[in-house]
Amino acid sequence: MSDQHQRWIDLRSDTVTQPSAAMRAAMAAAPVGDDVYGDDPTVNRLQAFAAELFGYEAGMFAPSGTQTNLIALMTHCGRGDEYLVGQEAHTYKYEGGGAAVLGSIQPQPIANGADGSIAVADIGAYIKPDDMHFARTRLLALENTIGGRVLPLDYLEAATSFAHARGLATHLDGARVCNAAVKNGQSLRAAVAGFDTVSVCLSKGLGAPVGSVLLGPKDFIEQGKRWRKMLGGGMRQAGVIAAAAHHALEHNVERLADDHRNAADLAAGLGRIEGLTVTAPQTNIFYVQVPDAAVAPLRAHLAARGIRASIGANTRLVTHLDVSAEDVRTVVDAFGAFFRDWRA
Ligand SMILES: *Cc1c(COP(=O)(O)O)cnc(C)c1O
């Protein structure tokens, strides 16, 4: 496809969305101030709205989920402390080791099961005794959704109450917790029950251009603001982007169900194509096994038809608010045409 093509169907991530006209109008109209002084009314309104929505005392707006997670880890844990985390977790694997590098916090990674959980028995086994040989185990950090999977409700209840009973705090990397809530037909409050703090991304499926919120107790959020400033996340007239985040939380949560349905339809369509092995989606992210020899030609075939995807042997496909049901049919047809002609 040439550059003059109207638009790509982009399945690489739910971070690729464009702000809608209504979202841009909200941004243009937002009253702003210097948020480092606490003066930005739109940031303050977003933080209060998000805290209320998820059932926490206070909230903090920051430029990215990597930063809200790091602020949470650095506020829960000090130098020489440890957090328990899944091997596949974003905070451990995809955030540059920030907790260790910048926080002097030791991660204790634990294997994730097929459903994305880390076993409660393993959590117990990895909590270190109070002994000078060991780091102090302070925190359990879970992620929901994780790789598009929704953690089971009884597991969340068991893991968070176990952690609390053993004296640990609990943090949820809820970058996509709204997807989990919509999938479960739960309120956002119910979806984060059991977690002392949660980080929520507004720039994923909710469709804002920038930003995450960290939610938790008032004093925790106040302490966290020091780390945010140190990490370079103290923003000035941030109401311009907070307005988009607010719009996203108000208007784009329920519609995540459309993304889930589109992912299910896409997976079903691809699953009927010989040569592909598809893992059925629970939410808006799923994986397709592509034969090694097909990877490069398939990528080129799709690109020529206006479809961007992270094609590999283990291909991750993601639906979002800029992928329509019609786009899904276009993508299924394009994959189908490729595999009709392709021979290993
Ligand atoms: C995207 C994401 C984050 C934060 O990413 P940023 O790009 O820094 O906003 C954190 N956790 C998970 C699970 C994510 O998918």
The ligand as an SDF file (V2000), in Angstrom:
LIG
                    3D

 15 15  0  0  0  0  0  0  0  0999 V2000
    0.8660   -0.4270   28.1960 C   0  0  0  0  0  0  0  0  0  0  0  0
    0.9980   -1.0650   29.5130 C   0  0  0  0  0  0  0  0  0  0  0  0
    1.5510   -0.4080   30.6010 C   0  0  0  0  0  0  0  0  0  0  0  0
    2.0760    1.0120   30.5460 C   0  0  0  0  0  0  0  0  0  0  0  0
    2.5860    1.3900   29.3580 O   0  0  0  0  0  0  0  0  0  0  0  0
    2.8910    2.8670   28.8940 P   0  0  0  0  0  0  0  0  0  0  0  0
    3.1350    2.6660   27.4580 O   0  0  0  0  0  0  0  0  0  0  0  0
    4.0850    3.2740   29.6540 O   0  0  0  0  0  0  0  0  0  0  0  0
    1.7160    3.7250   29.1890 O   0  0  0  0  0  0  0  0  0  0  0  0
    1.6150   -1.0670   31.7990 C   0  0  0  0  0  0  0  0  0  0  0  0
    1.1490   -2.3190   31.9230 N   0  0  0  0  0  0  0  0  0  0  0  0
    0.5970   -2.9770   30.9140 C   0  0  0  0  0  0  0  0  0  0  0  0
    0.0580   -4.3450   31.1280 C   0  0  0  0  0  0  0  0  0  0  0  0
    0.5010   -2.3870   29.6680 C   0  0  0  0  0  0  0  0  0  0  0  0
   -0.0540   -3.0450   28.6520 O   0  0  0  0  0  0  0  0  0  0  0  0
  1  2  1  0
  2  3  1  0
  2 14  2  0
  3  4  1  0
  3 10  2  0
  4  5  1  0
  5  6  1  0
  6  7  2  0
  6  8  1  0
  6  9  1  0
 10 11  1  0
 11 12  2  0
 12 13  1  0
 12 14  1  0
 14 15  1  0
M  END
$$$$
